[in-house]
Amino acid sequence: MSTASLYQPWRLNSTLTLANRVVMAPLTRSQAGPGLMPTEAMAAYYARRADAGLIISEATLIRADGQGYPDTPGLYTAEQVAGWQEVTRRVHQAGGTIVAQLWHTGRASHEYFHGQTPVAPSAIGLEGTLPRMRGLAYPVPRALETAEIAQLVADYAQAAANAREAGFDGVEIHGANGYLIDQFLHHASNRREDAYGGSPENMARFALEVVDAVAARIGAERVGIRLSPGAYFNMEPDTRDRAVFDHLLAELELRGLAYVHGGIFDDSLRFDYLDGTISEYLRRHYRGTLIASGSYTAESAAAAIDAGRFELVAIGRPFIANPDYVSRVREGLPLVDYVDSMLASLV
Ligand SMILES: Cc1cc2nc3c(=O)[nH]c(=O)nc-3n(C[C@H](O)[C@H](O)[C@H](O)COP(=O)(O)O)c2cc1C
């Protein structure tokens, strides 16, 4: 089957055009250095993947209390910005385009990392233990005071400005996978009774305030957002969530963003309350550029792009195993299979 459509350029807007349709998905690697700074090894790792049409960085912290995994990089200190400057310089030198994924884990954080009780929309903890932390149990988070939310929004905007200073071509707001923004969007984690909970408009408010503040700082054409309308990770599904995402997507459509990106590990998974898969649901509710992700092969992605189901595909695990993923699939060369042990080192 032909994968030719993957190698066509894609114009996101008048500011950003991508060389091809293959996006390197955001992939947390937990290999940042002291001070949560990007390292030389990270610069080399990203530069090796510069033939992706777009690289989305691993999730990167907007502030210290957002941390939920060891050694994840930040974008809130001058040293971190300087470290990222080297990463973006190397990616650009190799012809690539790269955006920073802006992250706060909310209730998936732990005081182990920053000495504070994690903040979340509501004081509802996750079951189980933190990943990569040898059995450390998730705490019960503290519900954000209404008055604290404006500072959080400002911190996203500042991290976006820092990303531009660090040479990133834009940012992806991480609104997916059960982290802070997603926690506002689902009933299982948002029981607020103020302006940020209780109705679709209120539950979508935090996400939209972050989008608007970030867009005001760096321009909407440099801003994408990743969303998980179907709860699948760190989140219990609730059929009422659908109305929240219906409202959110209608609002996002008015904002001229670079793209919307679906967050899911397997995009063949169907959600009853979305009447289909994540990408099918997003396509019905959002007319701008759509990135799909989740267990795609070059062949299945090209067929879906040909059928108009989305414009760009984000490839995750295969990109860890194959730094030269794009040239391999283009030339029809075999791919190395991903295995979890590859996470131990940056190759
Ligand atoms: C090791 C690993 C780390 C990940 N880190 C992130 C992340 O930082 N941000 C994010 O939005 N998704 C993250 N994901 C999800 C991926 O972006 C992607 O959606 C998922 O792997 C499905 O795509 P794939 O089947 O091509 O791997 C991660 C996935 C893996 C396997």
The ligand as a Tripos MOL2 file, in Angstrom:
@<TRIPOS>MOLECULE
LIG
   31    33     1     0     0
SMALL
NO_CHARGES

@<TRIPOS>ATOM
      1 C1          7.3110    6.1850   26.8460 C.3       1 LIG1
      2 C2          6.1320    7.0390   26.4950 C.ar      1 LIG1
      3 C3          6.1010    8.3530   26.9330 C.ar      1 LIG1
      4 C4          5.0190    9.1880   26.5910 C.ar      1 LIG1
      5 N1          5.0360   10.4920   26.9930 N.ar      1 LIG1
      6 C5          4.0430   11.3360   26.6010 C.ar      1 LIG1
      7 C6          4.1060   12.7320   26.9010 C.ar      1 LIG1
      8 O1          5.0720   13.2350   27.4790 O.2       1 LIG1
      9 N2          3.0670   13.4950   26.5020 N.ar      1 LIG1
     10 C7          1.9790   12.9880   25.8320 C.ar      1 LIG1
     11 O2          1.0530   13.7260   25.4880 O.2       1 LIG1
     12 N3          1.9230   11.6720   25.5060 N.ar      1 LIG1
     13 C8          2.9380   10.8480   25.8550 C.ar      1 LIG1
     14 N4          2.8990    9.5300   25.4580 N.ar      1 LIG1
     15 C9          1.8560    9.0820   24.5150 C.3       1 LIG1
     16 C10         2.3860    9.1910   23.0830 C.3       1 LIG1
     17 O3          2.5210   10.5500   22.7060 O.3       1 LIG1
     18 C11         1.4700    8.4900   22.0460 C.3       1 LIG1
     19 O4          0.2010    9.1010   22.0640 O.3       1 LIG1
     20 C12         1.2940    7.0070   22.3280 C.3       1 LIG1
     21 O5          2.5510    6.3870   22.5180 O.3       1 LIG1
     22 C13         0.5500    6.3010   21.1750 C.3       1 LIG1
     23 O6          1.2720    6.4020   19.9620 O.3       1 LIG1
     24 P1          2.1370    5.1470   19.3960 P.3       1 LIG1
     25 O7          1.2080    3.9780   19.3330 O.co2     1 LIG1
     26 O8          2.5970    5.6050   18.0340 O.co2     1 LIG1
     27 O9          3.2530    4.9150   20.3590 O.co2     1 LIG1
     28 C14         3.9570    8.6830   25.8140 C.ar      1 LIG1
     29 C15         4.0020    7.3510   25.4010 C.ar      1 LIG1
     30 C16         5.0660    6.5310   25.7080 C.ar      1 LIG1
     31 C17         5.1040    5.1230   25.2020 C.3       1 LIG1
@<TRIPOS>BOND
     1     1     2 1
     2     2     3 ar
     3     2    30 ar
     4     3     4 ar
     5     4     5 ar
     6     4    28 ar
     7     5     6 ar
     8     6     7 ar
     9     6    13 1
    10     7     8 2
    11     7     9 ar
    12     9    10 ar
    13    10    11 2
    14    10    12 ar
    15    12    13 ar
    16    13    14 ar
    17    14    15 1
    18    14    28 ar
    19    15    16 1
    20    16    17 1
    21    16    18 1
    22    18    19 1
    23    18    20 1
    24    20    21 1
    25    20    22 1
    26    22    23 1
    27    23    24 1
    28    24    25 2
    29    24    26 1
    30    24    27 1
    31    28    29 ar
    32    29    30 ar
    33    30    31 1
@<TRIPOS>SUBSTRUCTURE
     1 LIG1         1 GROUP 0 **** ****
